[in-house]
Amino acid sequence: MKLLYQTIGLTIATLICTNAQNFSDKRDTVMLGFKIGMNYFKVYRVRNQDFVTEPKLDVVAGVYLEIPITIKMGIHPEILFSENGFGASGKLLGQPYKFCRSTSYIDFPIFFTYKPNKLFTILLGSQYSYLIKQKDYLLSTVPAQAQEFMKGNPRKNSFSIVLGVDIVLNHFVWGIRVNKDLSMNMAARASLIPLYKNIWIQGFVGFCPY
């Protein structure tokens, strides 16, 4: 599988380098487009050694705007609807449990961009996220555990730092983002359920009709 990914990556890089002269330079052009992709979601810095998580894939979609300042520098805001979540298992009140958490966010990332050439863009910025829904599916028959999860006070407003790379091929964009939360998942320690921060990798394809 690793060899397959390396072969695909090498093939894409070869095609880009071979046909680079056929791609137009849009670095000084204002571009409005839309994107769709997947989030690979994980949690980290868990404060409970019995809490083990499993990553999850979810969808992300939205619009973006490319605003050039110079031919190599610019600003890049986005508005996204983002689905995230994970599975977990552990012990709570001395009893084992399993659960699955699903969350829906509206994300507002904004980046400073550096474009060394017409194909590649490096992005660095921050993201404000607003939690619009959180749903826990608890596989447990212990009523006290369910009560602890109900006490949870999820953080509605969160901020993260984001690093990304885009490949721009005329009207199409392929990109990857790495996001890391700056705050814990709960606004206040209201229960015994674990505290954690989020980290996720986002891959996407975008299209700008202009």
C-alpha positions, 0 to 999 in steps of 0.5 A, spaced: 500 500 500 505 504 501 508 503 494 502 504 491 501 511 494 508 513 492 507 511 485 501 515 485 504 521 488 510 520 483 506 519 477 502 526 479 508 530 480 511 527 473 505 529 470 505 536 473 512 537 471 511 535 464 505 539 463 507 545 467 508 550 461 500 549 459 498 551 466 496 559 466 499 563 472 493 565 476 497 568 482 495 575 481 487 574 480 482 574 485 478 567 485 472 565 488 471 557 488 468 551 492 471 545 495 469 538 497 473 533 501 474 529 507 477 530 514 481 525 518 479 526 525 483 524 531 484 527 538 490 528 542 493 530 549 487 525 553 487 526 560 485 519 562 490 513 560 484 508 559 481 513 554 483 510 547 480 513 541 479 511 533 480 516 528 474 517 523 473 520 516 468 525 515 466 530 509 467 537 509 465 542 503 464 550 502 467 556 499 474 559 498 476 566 496 483 568 493 485 575 494 492 577 492 496 582 495 502 581 490 504 576 485 507 571 491 503 574 497 495 574 499 490 572 503 485 566 503 479 566 507 474 560 507 467 558 510 466 551 511 461 546 513 465 540 517 463 533 519 468 530 525 468 525 530 471 519 533 470 512 536 473 511 543 473 506 549 475 506 556 473 506 563 469 510 567 466 509 574 470 503 574 466 500 568 468 499 561 465 503 556 465 504 548 462 510 545 462 514 538 462 522 537 459 525 531 460 533 531 458 538 526 462 545 525 461 551 521 469 553 520 472 560 518 479 559 516 483 565 514 490 564 511 496 568 509 499 565 502 505 564 499 506 562 492 513 561 490 510 559 483 504 558 479 503 551 481 504 551 489 501 555 494 503 555 502 498 557 507 499 558 514 493 561 518 488 560 524 481 558 524 475 559 528 470 554 529 462 554 531 459 547 534 452 546 531 451 539 533 454 534 537 451 527 538 454 521 542 452 514 541 454 510 548 454 503 548 453 502 555 448 499 560 451 503 566 446 508 568 451 512 572 456 513 565 450 515 561 449 521 566 456 523 566 456 524 559 450 528 559 453 533 564 458 534 559 459 542 557 462 542 550 465 548 547 461 551 542 467 556 540 474 554 538 480 556 535 486 552 531 492 553 527 492 551 520 498 549 515 496 547 508 499 546 501 495 547 495 496 545 487 493 550 482 492 547 475 488 552 472 481 552 474 482 546 479 485 546 486 488 540 490 490 541 497 491 538 504 490 542 511 493 540 518 489 543 523 490 543 531 486 545 536 488 550 541 483 549 547 480 543 550 473 540 548 469 542 554 468 549 556 468 547 563 470 541 567 463 538 569 463 531 569 468 525 569 469 524 561 476 525 558 478 532 556 482 532 550 484 537 544 482 535 536 487 534 531 485 533 523 488 532 516 483 535 511 484 533 503 480 536 498 479 538 491 476 545 489 474 548 483 474 556 481 469 557 475 473 564 473 
